[in-house]
């Protein structure tokens, strides 16, 4: 029972971090109708920038966060305005956009690897792992608490932004029908940029959390993370804001319990098993597409 | 030394041409299939296990690798074709991520170490005989009923189905053939390198295969050949690109997607060139025959 509670808590914390990859993929899909497979690499950039600025600012977490976020937002907006928007403008299909995101991911990964660090693992100068506590049977550390709080706060903020502000409603209108939204005066291009800017914010927050949680950064982390984000989005249903969080929780819990009761070395199989089952049983995802 | 180097260049180029063709077949049929790296790895592991552990002769082992890869590809295709077009891409990418995890965790295929000490059976003749045989078969296939059905599906699926093309059968067949070619390429590749491990068949290989097909031209038979030769040989010739190889492929791919998504060779382009060539050939034939007539008359 104690093990169960511990696994449950670890799973929820991990799910909160996975949602940092899944939510932006979901957001971009619902607004622009393509799967952004480079989100894992955006998160990796966030991780490296966090590491870099932590060194510069002498472990000042707040300053680092601001600088890293500016960096990832800039890169995400650059991706959209240099590659994805021109591609959509010339009428590229699903396949071209999909390959485009893979290519952009590679460029980002290689650029990060070649400019920042030669590809070896890097230790985070600051880990919050040691700041831990035990409540009853459950041991937890500061990063996990931080991850859960930040994830809930970000999703809530995103929800309020999408539903209560003028700009957010415009964004949702665009998700429903781009042409009509444009006719009603929604600035579609700006909205697309905004979606990518938001994905940059999630990238830097996610990168920071994963960096602090793992305490170590290598370039090879990006691929599996991006893939898991995509699996979560496919599993939970595309174009649904809450689905990202819910799907991330389900995947993380499945991984935690699966690793504990079946075997740790196969934990990366669960993401694939999830999407395979769901695509056979219910191709639109558990919550259905566009159930906004 | 330089001879050996040239030989290895041509061997690898031939192997990449095979891989690019296995990418071209589904794409020209409108199928966004991207599990080829996994199928290459299946072919490689099967062939290596057969030659090193069971003592099967090399050509038979490579063929078996191809067949196993085709057999694995079929259920993937079955799973993927009932979904929206890009779900197949996702499922197949997921499949090779998962296959890597499996290979990394299975003791009898050496986990992360992979398999080493594979006898170097693959030489220039083996590779290029395979390329010629498979290339000839594909070009015949493209002109056959099956190939035309595939190309029709790639152009307009609904229209093709209205004309009585069984999309289901054609797609499964296409994916199986692509799997077979990928498996053959894998078997040959393993016996050229002398070692295999799961990281050889990851996202890097997928990026390379995508780039070859898109740069060369995704809808023509010669496109992948051109793309494979161009993309593999350029960093070899311009040596400072070596270290930046993946960055170079990624940037090239983005540039082509932005400015020439159909690739260097398009079906219309190839068509007009072959028409022009046959016109020239016809004229030559015509002139030579008139000369003959002339000479006959003179005589």
Interface residues (C-beta under 8 A of the other chain):
Chain A: X35 X83 X86 X87 X90 X92 X94 X95 X96 X98 X99 X100 X102 X103 X104 X106 X107 X109 X110 X111 X114 X223 X224 X227 X230 X231 X234 X265 X266 X268 X269 X271 X272 X275 X276 X279 X280 X283
Chain B: X27 X32 X79 X82 X83 X84 X85 X86 X87 X89 X90 X91 X93 X94 X95 X97 X98 X101 X102 X104 X105 X202 X203 X206 X207 X210 X211 X214 X244 X246 X247 X249 X250 X251 X253 X254 X257 X258 X261
